[in-house]
Amino acid sequence: MQIEKYSQYSFILDRTAKRVKQYAQAAFVQNNFDITIDQWSVIKLLYQEDPMTHKELSERSGKDQPTLTRIIDNIIKKDLVKRVEHPSDRRCLQIRLTESGRKKVEEFSPNIAAIRMKAWENLSDDDFSNFTRILDTIYNNLSE
């Protein structure tokens, strides 16, 4: 039956996403990076666009607010980010990358790029284009 053929896509996506994260986290440990994949994703986002509110970071990272708060609390302890007052909204705080956070992103970026490329061994640019097109289509189908 045609429908059953496609019923496994969410399992394949979930399985692959878990493997990617497990591989990357193991590589972080092997390279003695003192942060987790989730912490990296937050400081990398802030490196690209600093500062951001909790809500903006939550939306951009795909993390829910409680999870993001825990991640931020941990990277504050490592002096990679800090909470600062929002310049125009006193009810809101922004998360800002510290100088040591900025240095960490610059130091780790080349190694992390190499770690991420492991998944793309034996695949072409066309494969990547098709992959992103398909995932974007699935995402958009479920967003309507």
PyRosetta script that sets phi, psi and omega in degrees:
from pyrosetta import init, pose_from_sequence

init()
pose = pose_from_sequence("MQIEKYSQYSFILDRTAKRVKQYAQAAFVQNNFDITIDQWSVIKLLYQEDPMTHKELSERSGKDQPTLTRIIDNIIKKDLVKRVEHPSDRRCLQIRLTESGRKKVEEFSPNIAAIRMKAWENLSDDDFSNFTRILDTIYNNLSE")
pose.set_psi(1, 136.5)
pose.set_omega(1, -175.8)
pose.set_phi(2, -59.6)
pose.set_psi(2, -42.4)
pose.set_omega(2, -176.7)
pose.set_phi(3, -62.7)
pose.set_psi(3, -41.5)
pose.set_omega(3, -179.6)
pose.set_phi(4, -63.7)
pose.set_psi(4, -30.2)
pose.set_omega(4, 178.6)
pose.set_phi(5, -58.4)
pose.set_psi(5, -36.8)
pose.set_omega(5, -176.7)
pose.set_phi(6, -96.6)
pose.set_psi(6, -2.8)
pose.set_omega(6, -174.1)
pose.set_phi(7, -70.8)
pose.set_psi(7, -14.4)
pose.set_omega(7, -177.1)
pose.set_phi(8, -91.0)
pose.set_psi(8, -1.5)
pose.set_omega(8, -173.3)
pose.set_phi(9, -59.1)
pose.set_psi(9, -40.4)
pose.set_omega(9, -178.0)
pose.set_phi(10, -68.2)
pose.set_psi(10, -34.8)
pose.set_omega(10, 175.6)
pose.set_phi(11, -63.6)
pose.set_psi(11, -44.3)
pose.set_omega(11, -179.5)
pose.set_phi(12, -64.2)
pose.set_psi(12, -43.4)
pose.set_omega(12, 177.7)
pose.set_phi(13, -61.2)
pose.set_psi(13, -48.2)
pose.set_omega(13, -178.0)
pose.set_phi(14, -64.1)
pose.set_psi(14, -45.6)
pose.set_omega(14, 179.7)
pose.set_phi(15, -59.8)
pose.set_psi(15, -43.5)
pose.set_omega(15, -178.8)
pose.set_phi(16, -68.7)
pose.set_psi(16, -43.7)
pose.set_omega(16, 178.9)
pose.set_phi(17, -59.9)
pose.set_psi(17, -41.9)
pose.set_omega(17, 178.4)
pose.set_phi(18, -64.1)
pose.set_psi(18, -41.9)
pose.set_omega(18, -179.6)
pose.set_phi(19, -64.8)
pose.set_psi(19, -42.4)
pose.set_omega(19, 178.6)
pose.set_phi(20, -59.4)
pose.set_psi(20, -46.8)
pose.set_omega(20, -178.6)
pose.set_phi(21, -66.7)
pose.set_psi(21, -41.5)
pose.set_omega(21, 178.6)
pose.set_phi(22, -63.0)
pose.set_psi(22, -43.5)
pose.set_omega(22, 179.5)
pose.set_phi(23, -62.2)
pose.set_psi(23, -46.7)
pose.set_omega(23, -178.6)
pose.set_phi(24, -64.6)
pose.set_psi(24, -42.9)
pose.set_omega(24, -179.1)
pose.set_phi(25, -64.8)
pose.set_psi(25, -39.3)
pose.set_omega(25, 176.9)
pose.set_phi(26, -63.2)
pose.set_psi(26, -39.6)
pose.set_omega(26, 177.6)
pose.set_phi(27, -66.7)
pose.set_psi(27, -36.5)
pose.set_omega(27, 176.3)
pose.set_phi(28, -60.5)
pose.set_psi(28, -44.3)
pose.set_omega(28, -179.9)
pose.set_phi(29, -65.5)
pose.set_psi(29, -45.7)
pose.set_omega(29, -179.0)
pose.set_phi(30, -61.3)
pose.set_psi(30, -34.3)
pose.set_omega(30, -180.0)
pose.set_phi(31, -89.5)
pose.set_psi(31, 6.7)
pose.set_omega(31, 179.3)
pose.set_phi(32, 58.6)
pose.set_psi(32, 32.8)
pose.set_omega(32, 171.1)
pose.set_phi(33, -72.4)
pose.set_psi(33, 137.7)
pose.set_omega(33, -175.9)
pose.set_phi(34, -99.6)
pose.set_psi(34, 32.3)
pose.set_omega(34, 177.5)
pose.set_phi(35, -138.1)
pose.set_psi(35, 163.9)
pose.set_omega(35, 177.5)
pose.set_phi(36, -95.6)
pose.set_psi(36, 169.6)
pose.set_omega(36, 176.6)
pose.set_phi(37, -58.1)
pose.set_psi(37, -44.6)
pose.set_omega(37, -179.4)
pose.set_phi(38, -64.0)
pose.set_psi(38, -40.5)
pose.set_omega(38, 177.5)
pose.set_phi(39, -64.5)
pose.set_psi(39, -41.7)
pose.set_omega(39, 177.9)
pose.set_phi(40, -58.8)
pose.set_psi(40, -45.3)
pose.set_omega(40, -176.6)
pose.set_phi(41, -61.1)
pose.set_psi(41, -35.3)
pose.set_omega(41, 179.4)
pose.set_phi(42, -71.6)
pose.set_psi(42, -46.8)
pose.set_omega(42, -178.4)
pose.set_phi(43, -69.7)
pose.set_psi(43, -31.3)
pose.set_omega(43, 177.3)
pose.set_phi(44, -67.1)
pose.set_psi(44, -41.4)
pose.set_omega(44, 175.9)
pose.set_phi(45, -60.4)
pose.set_psi(45, -43.6)
pose.set_omega(45, 179.7)
pose.set_phi(46, -68.0)
pose.set_psi(46, -32.3)
pose.set_omega(46, 176.6)
pose.set_phi(47, -62.7)
pose.set_psi(47, -34.9)
pose.set_omega(47, -179.2)
pose.set_phi(48, -81.3)
pose.set_psi(48, -31.6)
pose.set_omega(48, -178.3)
pose.set_phi(49, -150.0)
pose.set_psi(49, 98.6)
pose.set_omega(49, -173.1)
pose.set_phi(50, -122.5)
pose.set_psi(50, 134.5)
pose.set_omega(50, -4.3)
pose.set_phi(51, -88.8)
pose.set_psi(51, 174.6)
pose.set_omega(51, 174.4)
pose.set_phi(52, -140.1)
pose.set_psi(52, 154.7)
pose.set_omega(52, 173.4)
pose.set_phi(53, -79.7)
pose.set_psi(53, 167.2)
pose.set_omega(53, 175.5)
pose.set_phi(54, -56.5)
pose.set_psi(54, -44.5)
pose.set_omega(54, -177.3)
pose.set_phi(55, -62.5)
pose.set_psi(55, -45.3)
pose.set_omega(55, 178.8)
pose.set_phi(56, -61.8)
pose.set_psi(56, -44.6)
pose.set_omega(56, 178.5)
pose.set_phi(57, -63.3)
pose.set_psi(57, -39.6)
pose.set_omega(57, 179.0)
pose.set_phi(58, -61.8)
pose.set_psi(58, -46.2)
pose.set_omega(58, 179.9)
pose.set_phi(59, -65.4)
pose.set_psi(59, -43.9)
pose.set_omega(59, -176.3)
pose.set_phi(60, -71.7)
pose.set_psi(60, -32.7)
pose.set_omega(60, -177.1)
pose.set_phi(61, -89.8)
pose.set_psi(61, -16.3)
pose.set_omega(61, -176.7)
pose.set_phi(62, 76.5)
pose.set_psi(62, 16.5)
pose.set_omega(62, 179.3)
pose.set_phi(63, -101.3)
pose.set_psi(63, 143.1)
pose.set_omega(63, 175.6)
pose.set_phi(64, -73.1)
pose.set_psi(64, 163.1)
pose.set_omega(64, -174.6)
pose.set_phi(65, -57.3)
pose.set_psi(65, -48.0)
pose.set_omega(65, -179.6)
pose.set_phi(66, -62.0)
pose.set_psi(66, -41.1)
pose.set_omega(66, 178.7)
pose.set_phi(67, -64.2)
pose.set_psi(67, -44.7)
pose.set_omega(67, 180.0)
pose.set_phi(68, -62.7)
pose.set_psi(68, -40.9)
pose.set_omega(68, 178.6)
pose.set_phi(69, -59.3)
pose.set_psi(69, -42.7)
pose.set_omega(69, 179.0)
pose.set_phi(70, -63.8)
pose.set_psi(70, -43.0)
pose.set_omega(70, 178.6)
pose.set_phi(71, -61.4)
pose.set_psi(71, -46.6)
pose.set_omega(71, -179.2)
pose.set_phi(72, -62.9)
pose.set_psi(72, -43.5)
pose.set_omega(72, 178.1)
pose.set_phi(73, -56.7)
pose.set_psi(73, -42.0)
pose.set_omega(73, -179.2)
pose.set_phi(74, -68.9)
pose.set_psi(74, -38.2)
pose.set_omega(74, -179.3)
pose.set_phi(75, -81.9)
pose.set_psi(75, -17.4)
pose.set_omega(75, 169.3)
pose.set_phi(76, -66.8)
pose.set_psi(76, -43.0)
pose.set_omega(76, 178.8)
pose.set_phi(77, -60.4)
pose.set_psi(77, -28.3)
pose.set_omega(77, 179.1)
pose.set_phi(78, -90.6)
pose.set_psi(78, 5.4)
pose.set_omega(78, 179.2)
pose.set_phi(79, 59.3)
pose.set_psi(79, 37.0)
pose.set_omega(79, 178.1)
pose.set_phi(80, -98.4)
pose.set_psi(80, -27.2)
pose.set_omega(80, 176.8)
pose.set_phi(81, -140.1)
pose.set_psi(81, 167.3)
pose.set_omega(81, 174.3)
pose.set_phi(82, -145.1)
pose.set_psi(82, 156.0)
pose.set_omega(82, 174.0)
pose.set_phi(83, -91.7)
pose.set_psi(83, 134.8)
pose.set_omega(83, 178.7)
pose.set_phi(84, -133.0)
pose.set_psi(84, 157.1)
pose.set_omega(84, 177.9)
pose.set_phi(85, -65.7)
pose.set_psi(85, 142.5)
pose.set_omega(85, 174.6)
pose.set_phi(86, -73.1)
pose.set_psi(86, 134.4)
pose.set_omega(86, -175.0)
pose.set_phi(87, -65.5)
pose.set_psi(87, -25.6)
pose.set_omega(87, -176.2)
pose.set_phi(88, -121.6)
pose.set_psi(88, -3.4)
pose.set_omega(88, -178.8)
pose.set_phi(89, -137.2)
pose.set_psi(89, 100.5)
pose.set_omega(89, -176.1)
pose.set_phi(90, -65.6)
pose.set_psi(90, -16.9)
pose.set_omega(90, -179.7)
pose.set_phi(91, -81.2)
pose.set_psi(91, -7.5)
pose.set_omega(91, -170.1)
pose.set_phi(92, -122.7)
pose.set_psi(92, 145.0)
pose.set_omega(92, 173.6)
pose.set_phi(93, -110.4)
pose.set_psi(93, 154.0)
pose.set_omega(93, 173.3)
pose.set_phi(94, -113.0)
pose.set_psi(94, 154.9)
pose.set_omega(94, 174.8)
pose.set_phi(95, -104.6)
pose.set_psi(95, 129.0)
pose.set_omega(95, -177.2)
pose.set_phi(96, -125.4)
pose.set_psi(96, 138.9)
pose.set_omega(96, 176.0)
pose.set_phi(97, -71.4)
pose.set_psi(97, 135.1)
pose.set_omega(97, 175.5)
pose.set_phi(98, -84.1)
pose.set_psi(98, 171.2)
pose.set_omega(98, 177.3)
pose.set_phi(99, -62.2)
pose.set_psi(99, -39.4)
pose.set_omega(99, 178.5)
pose.set_phi(100, -68.5)
pose.set_psi(100, -31.3)
pose.set_omega(100, 174.4)
pose.set_phi(101, -66.2)
pose.set_psi(101, -41.9)
pose.set_omega(101, 178.3)
pose.set_phi(102, -62.4)
pose.set_psi(102, -43.8)
pose.set_omega(102, 179.1)
pose.set_phi(103, -63.9)
pose.set_psi(103, -38.9)
pose.set_omega(103, 180.0)
pose.set_phi(104, -63.3)
pose.set_psi(104, -43.5)
pose.set_omega(104, 178.5)
pose.set_phi(105, -61.5)
pose.set_psi(105, -45.2)
pose.set_omega(105, -179.3)
pose.set_phi(106, -65.3)
pose.set_psi(106, -36.7)
pose.set_omega(106, -179.7)
pose.set_phi(107, -71.5)
pose.set_psi(107, -43.4)
pose.set_omega(107, -173.6)
pose.set_phi(108, -85.0)
pose.set_psi(108, -23.3)
pose.set_omega(108, -172.1)
pose.set_phi(109, -52.1)
pose.set_psi(109, -47.6)
pose.set_omega(109, -179.4)
pose.set_phi(110, -61.3)
pose.set_psi(110, -42.5)
pose.set_omega(110, 179.7)
pose.set_phi(111, -66.8)
pose.set_psi(111, -40.0)
pose.set_omega(111, -178.8)
pose.set_phi(112, -69.4)
pose.set_psi(112, -36.1)
pose.set_omega(112, 175.6)
pose.set_phi(113, -60.5)
pose.set_psi(113, -41.4)
pose.set_omega(113, 178.9)
pose.set_phi(114, -66.1)
pose.set_psi(114, -39.8)
pose.set_omega(114, 177.8)
pose.set_phi(115, -61.3)
pose.set_psi(115, -45.3)
pose.set_omega(115, -178.8)
pose.set_phi(116, -66.1)
pose.set_psi(116, -30.0)
pose.set_omega(116, -178.5)
pose.set_phi(117, -72.7)
pose.set_psi(117, -17.0)
pose.set_omega(117, 178.5)
pose.set_phi(118, -54.4)
pose.set_psi(118, -39.3)
pose.set_omega(118, -178.8)
pose.set_phi(119, -65.0)
pose.set_psi(119, -22.7)
pose.set_omega(119, -175.3)
pose.set_phi(120, -98.3)
pose.set_psi(120, 6.4)
pose.set_omega(120, 174.4)
pose.set_phi(121, -58.2)
pose.set_psi(121, 140.9)
pose.set_omega(121, 177.9)
pose.set_phi(122, 68.1)
pose.set_psi(122, 15.1)
pose.set_omega(122, 176.6)
pose.set_phi(123, -121.0)
pose.set_psi(123, 151.7)
pose.set_omega(123, -175.4)
pose.set_phi(124, -102.5)
pose.set_psi(124, 173.9)
pose.set_omega(124, 173.8)
pose.set_phi(125, -61.7)
pose.set_psi(125, -37.9)
pose.set_omega(125, 176.7)
pose.set_phi(126, -63.2)
pose.set_psi(126, -40.1)
pose.set_omega(126, 176.7)
pose.set_phi(127, -58.8)
pose.set_psi(127, -44.7)
pose.set_omega(127, -179.7)
pose.set_phi(128, -64.4)
pose.set_psi(128, -42.1)
pose.set_omega(128, 178.9)
pose.set_phi(129, -61.1)
pose.set_psi(129, -44.0)
pose.set_omega(129, 178.1)
pose.set_phi(130, -65.9)
pose.set_psi(130, -41.8)
pose.set_omega(130, 178.5)
pose.set_phi(131, -57.5)
pose.set_psi(131, -51.2)
pose.set_omega(131, -178.6)
pose.set_phi(132, -67.5)
pose.set_psi(132, -36.9)
pose.set_omega(132, 177.7)
pose.set_phi(133, -61.8)
pose.set_psi(133, -45.5)
pose.set_omega(133, -179.2)
pose.set_phi(134, -65.2)
pose.set_psi(134, -47.1)
pose.set_omega(134, -179.7)
pose.set_phi(135, -64.2)
pose.set_psi(135, -40.0)
pose.set_omega(135, 176.4)
pose.set_phi(136, -62.0)
pose.set_psi(136, -40.1)
pose.set_omega(136, 178.7)
pose.set_phi(137, -64.0)
pose.set_psi(137, -45.6)
pose.set_omega(137, 177.2)
pose.set_phi(138, -59.8)
pose.set_psi(138, -46.2)
pose.set_omega(138, 179.2)
pose.set_phi(139, -57.9)
pose.set_psi(139, -49.0)
pose.set_omega(139, -178.9)
pose.set_phi(140, -66.1)
pose.set_psi(140, -36.7)
pose.set_omega(140, 176.7)
pose.set_phi(141, -59.4)
pose.set_psi(141, -36.1)
pose.set_omega(141, -175.8)
pose.set_phi(142, -91.1)
pose.set_psi(142, -4.0)
pose.set_omega(142, 179.8)
pose.set_phi(143, -92.5)
pose.set_psi(143, -12.8)
pose.set_omega(143, -175.5)
pose.set_phi(144, -80.1)
pose.dump_pdb("model.pdb")
